[in-house]
Amino acid sequence: MNAFSRLLTGAALGMALAVTSTSAMAETPPNMLVIANRIDDITTLDPAESFEFAGSDVSRNVYRKLVNFDPLDLDAGYQPDIAESWDVSEDGKSITFKIRDGLTFHSGNPVTADDVQFSLRRAIILNKTPAFILTQFGFTPENIEQTIVADGDTLTITTDKPYATSFVLNCLTSTIGGIVDKKTVMEHDKDGDLGNEWLKTNTAGSGAYSLVSWKPNESVTLKSNPDFYLGAPTMERVVVRHVQESASQRLLLERGDIDIARNLNPEDVAGASSVDGVKIADELKGRLMYVSLNQKHPELSKPQVRQAFKYLIDYEGMRDSFLKGQYTIHQNFLPQTYLGASDEAPFNFDIEKAKSLLDEAGVSGLEIEVGVREAQERIEIAQAMQNALGQVGIKMNITVGTAKQILARYRSRELDVYLGAWGPDYPDPQTNAGTFAYNPDNSDEANATGLLAWRNSWDTDGLTEKTNAAVVENDTVKRADMYKTIQADFRETSPFVIMFQQIEQSAMRDNVTDFSTGQAITSASYWQVTK
């Protein structure tokens, strides 16, 4: 542990002791689930706008979708939800959903096909960061009256070409697929914003929980929906507390002040696992840890420099030390378990190889800035990189900020280097291929902030066209091979350094059952949890 980490841990211990010294020693109530998690990345609760990890947890429990996942059987794939069934047209372009009868929103208003139509059209019109998940099917503000149409108790969507049905349905399981209460939302319309300003801090769903409060960088509180169509949740209230430091979360868990700690580092996982009444659950997640280089930078855009960075990562050293048990080395944009995933990992920590590439590029005396959110493991990765880069004459200055601060700069193409995580939005290979390797318009005016290739000003070197071809291929074996080829090209040419795939270790009291962080879909579910 370096000096900086010791300072962090010492400060965290002090803070945790201060917090817990005034807490009662009793366990949490049997009908309440209390979770410690880093939730400083929540910037909005509007499902048409939310695009961060902690925000997706809230949305998954508050909003229902046309199709969804059973948290107790994620391997089964998408299942009927608001739609009880669907039919696909002969040409493969239209899907007609039959809306389940008898569903109600938290307001008491019925869930109708018109609400579904409004929600999907609204997401297209607002065109916020995650809108590309829907617009990739050819939906535009100009054509939605013809392509997203409610008729009685059915809703029909018509895409611009025949995609694999599984691809379309998987996309509808993403956060942007959350169905909102049209009547309630439009009561809060402000200057034609379709209720966006109100939905940033309020909810209008039909899910297992409704929002009680969101206090930024402090907590989210949800209460159960007694009329939830799958049955009222056992946990009548869920409180997610923002606790930044691992040591603080561990102490709260061991005292019984929380039920689940989601951000323990390996050292604290090991310590907590030996405590009576605590258990550890491991889940291989779809979340990837990566570094990206801004291609507007004249030096970082050189092919040799992009390659050099891939040899300046101490993959094994980090995996076996401060990331131990929580990340596995992975150098491809598709996570393991996804169709077309590759386990090829050609890069290793090689200072001399990196020096040779930098010399070939004529780069020396380079000074750059990396942006990273204030999370311990990310800061430690940045410090390891800083040390390695220093050995080849590159000075990397680390800027640490809240997730909101760093993401805003990243999405504005301002950072030289970004170090962060990416989680898939739906369990189909296009979810990551369509953002890492797809960028049809690299201009600033495109403002395609949902595409990582765009955020880094990378025109993808022809991978956009290959991605377009893969997404319409109906032969599953051929499609998987196409994604493996795209990833092989990506590894060699892209300005991305994919480093690790997450193994999420949730530490929890041993009376907690059926808590899932979502595995590859990266969203937690609360309604099936019991204690």
Stockholm file with secondary structure:
# STOCKHOLM 1.0

chainA/1-531         MNAFSRLLTGAALGMALAVTSTSAMAETPPNMLVIANRIDDITTLDPAESFEFAGSDVSRNVYRKLVNFDPLDLDAGYQPDIAESWDVSEDGKSITFKIRDGLTFHSGNPVTADDVQFSLRRAIILNKTPAFILTQFGFTPENIEQTIVADGDTLTITTDKPYATSFVLNCLTSTIGGIVDKKTVMEHDKDGDLGNEWLKTNTAGSGAYSLVSWKPNESVTLKSNPDFYLGAPTMERVVVRHVQESASQRLLLERGDIDIARNLNPEDVAGASSVDGVKIADELKGRLMYVSLNQKHPELSKPQVRQAFKYLIDYEGMRDSFLKGQYTIHQNFLPQTYLGASDEAPFNFDIEKAKSLLDEAGVSGLEIEVGVREAQERIEIAQAMQNALGQVGIKMNITVGTAKQILARYRSRELDVYLGAWGPDYPDPQTNAGTFAYNPDNSDEANATGLLAWRNSWDTDGLTEKTNAAVVENDTVKRADMYKTIQADFRETSPFVIMFQQIEQSAMRDNVTDFSTGQAITSASYWQVTK
#=GR chainA/1-531 SS CCHHHHHHHHHHHHHHHHHHHTSCSSCCCTTEEEEEECCTTCCCCCTTTCCSHHHHHHHHHHCCCSEECCTTCGGGCCEESSEEEEEECTTSCEEEEEECTTCBCTTSCBCCHHHHHHHHHHHHHHCCGGGHHHHTTTCCTTTHHHHEEEETTEEEEECSSCCCHHHHHHHHTSGGGCCCCHHHHHTTCCTTSTTHHHHTTCCCCCSSEEEEEEETTTEEEEEECTTCTTCCCSCSEEEEEECCCHHHHHHHHHHTSCSEECCCCHHHHHHHHTSTTEEEEEEEEEEEEEEEECTTSTTTTSHHHHHHHHTSCCHHHHHTTTTTTTEEECCSSSCTTSTTCCCCCCCCCCHHHHHHHHHHHTCCSCEEEEEEESCHHHHHHHHHHHHHHHTTTCEEEEEEECHHHHHHHHHTTCCSEEEEEECCSSSSTHHHHHHHSCCSCCSGGGCCTTCHHHHTTCCGGGHHHHHHHHHTCCCHHHHHHHHHHHHHHHHHHCSEEEEEEEEEEEEEETTCBSCBCCGGGCCCBCTTCBC
#=GC SS_cons         CCHHHHHHHHHHHHHHHHHHHTSCSSCCCTTEEEEEECCTTCCCCCTTTCCSHHHHHHHHHHCCCSEECCTTCGGGCCEESSEEEEEECTTSCEEEEEECTTCBCTTSCBCCHHHHHHHHHHHHHHCCGGGHHHHTTTCCTTTHHHHEEEETTEEEEECSSCCCHHHHHHHHTSGGGCCCCHHHHHTTCCTTSTTHHHHTTCCCCCSSEEEEEEETTTEEEEEECTTCTTCCCSCSEEEEEECCCHHHHHHHHHHTSCSEECCCCHHHHHHHHTSTTEEEEEEEEEEEEEEEECTTSTTTTSHHHHHHHHTSCCHHHHHTTTTTTTEEECCSSSCTTSTTCCCCCCCCCCHHHHHHHHHHHTCCSCEEEEEEESCHHHHHHHHHHHHHHHTTTCEEEEEEECHHHHHHHHHTTCCSEEEEEECCSSSSTHHHHHHHSCCSCCSGGGCCTTCHHHHTTCCGGGHHHHHHHHHTCCCHHHHHHHHHHHHHHHHHHCSEEEEEEEEEEEEEETTCBSCBCCGGGCCCBCTTCBC
//
